[in-house]
C-alpha cells in the first residue's frame, strides 16, 4: 500500500509562484511514474505534468513554460514548481503515483491552489 501526502498549496496573486510537494510512503512494486493532476470546480480532473523513472517529463499545453515537475528518487518525492500563475490555474491539485507493474494508481488527498488578486 502506498500513501501520498501533498503540501504547498495556498492563495497567490496572479503572476506569483508556488511549489507543491508530494511524499510517497509504503511499498511500491516495480517501476512507477509520478505526476500532478488538477480539478477545477465543475470540470474534469486533468493531467498537469508527469515525470517518468528516467527523468522524462510531459506537461499539459496550458502550463508549458510556466510549471516544472521534478523528483527526488531517494525520498520518493515529486515537486511541482508553478511560476507566473494565472486565475485559470485555480484548482485542487492531486499527486499521482502510477505503479507500472500492476497498472494501479494511487492518489493524494489534494491541495487547493487559488490564484486571485
C-alpha positions as CSV (number, residue, x, y, z in Angstrom):
1,X,0.0,0.0,0.0
2,X,1.3,3.4,-0.9
3,X,0.2,6.7,0.7
4,X,0.8,10.1,-0.9
5,X,0.8,13.3,1.1
6,X,0.8,16.7,-0.6
7,X,1.7,20.1,0.7
8,X,2.4,23.6,-0.5
9,X,-1.0,24.8,-1.8
10,X,-2.4,28.2,-0.9
11,X,-3.6,31.6,-2.1
12,X,-1.3,33.5,-4.5
13,X,-1.8,36.6,-6.7
14,X,-1.7,36.4,-10.5
15,X,1.9,36.2,-11.6
16,X,3.1,34.7,-8.4
17,X,4.7,31.3,-7.7
18,X,4.1,28.2,-5.6
19,X,5.8,24.9,-5.1
20,X,3.8,21.8,-4.4
21,X,5.4,18.8,-2.8
22,X,4.3,15.2,-2.6
23,X,5.8,12.4,-0.4
24,X,5.2,8.8,-1.1
25,X,5.4,6.2,1.7
26,X,4.9,2.4,1.6
27,X,5.9,-0.3,-0.7
28,X,6.0,0.3,-4.5
29,X,6.1,-2.7,-6.7
30,X,8.4,-2.2,-9.6
31,X,8.6,0.9,-11.7
32,X,6.4,3.9,-11.3
33,X,5.5,7.2,-12.8
34,X,4.7,10.2,-10.7
35,X,2.6,13.2,-11.7
36,X,0.3,16.0,-10.8
37,X,-3.3,16.4,-11.8
38,X,-5.8,19.2,-11.1
39,X,-9.5,19.6,-10.9
40,X,-11.3,22.9,-11.1
41,X,-14.9,23.4,-9.9
42,X,-17.3,21.9,-12.5
43,X,-14.5,20.4,-14.6
44,X,-13.0,17.0,-15.0
45,X,-9.6,16.1,-13.5
46,X,-6.8,16.8,-15.9
47,X,-3.2,15.9,-16.2
48,X,-0.8,18.8,-15.4
49,X,2.6,17.1,-15.5
50,X,4.3,13.7,-15.3
51,X,7.8,12.5,-14.7
52,X,9.0,9.1,-15.7
53,X,11.6,6.9,-14.0
54,X,14.3,8.0,-16.4
55,X,13.5,11.7,-15.9
56,X,11.4,12.3,-19.0
57,X,8.7,14.9,-18.4
58,X,5.4,15.8,-20.0
59,X,3.2,18.8,-19.5
60,X,-0.2,20.0,-20.4
61,X,0.0,22.7,-23.1
62,X,-1.6,25.2,-20.7
63,X,1.3,25.0,-18.3
64,X,4.3,24.5,-20.6
65,X,7.0,27.1,-19.9
66,X,5.5,28.0,-16.5
67,X,5.4,24.8,-14.5
68,X,8.3,22.4,-13.8
69,X,8.0,18.9,-12.4
70,X,10.9,17.3,-10.6
71,X,11.6,14.4,-8.3
72,X,13.8,13.0,-5.6
73,X,14.2,9.3,-6.1
74,X,15.9,8.6,-2.8
75,X,13.0,10.1,-0.9
76,X,10.3,9.1,-3.4
77,X,9.1,12.7,-3.6
78,X,7.8,14.7,-6.5
79,X,7.6,18.5,-6.8
80,X,5.7,21.0,-9.0
81,X,7.1,24.4,-9.3
82,X,4.5,26.8,-10.6
83,X,5.5,30.2,-11.9
84,X,3.5,33.0,-13.5
85,X,0.3,31.6,-12.0
86,X,-3.0,32.6,-13.6
87,X,-6.5,32.6,-12.3
88,X,-7.3,29.7,-14.5
89,X,-4.7,27.6,-12.6
90,X,-7.1,27.7,-9.6
91,X,-7.9,24.1,-8.8
92,X,-7.4,21.3,-6.3
93,X,-4.1,19.7,-7.2
94,X,-3.6,15.9,-6.8
95,X,-0.4,14.0,-6.6
96,X,-0.5,10.7,-8.5
97,X,1.7,7.6,-8.4
98,X,1.1,5.1,-11.2
99,X,2.5,1.7,-10.4
100,X,3.5,0.3,-13.8
101,X,3.7,-3.4,-12.8
102,X,0.0,-3.6,-11.7
103,X,-1.2,-0.6,-13.7
104,X,-2.5,0.8,-10.5
105,X,-3.0,4.5,-9.5
106,X,-2.5,6.0,-6.0
107,X,-3.8,9.5,-5.2
108,X,-3.1,12.0,-2.6
109,X,-5.8,13.9,-0.8
110,X,-5.4,17.0,-2.8
111,X,-4.2,20.5,-2.1
112,X,-6.0,23.7,-3.0
113,X,-4.3,26.3,-5.2
114,X,-6.1,29.6,-5.6
115,X,-4.9,32.4,-7.8
116,X,-6.6,35.6,-7.2
117,X,-6.0,39.3,-6.6
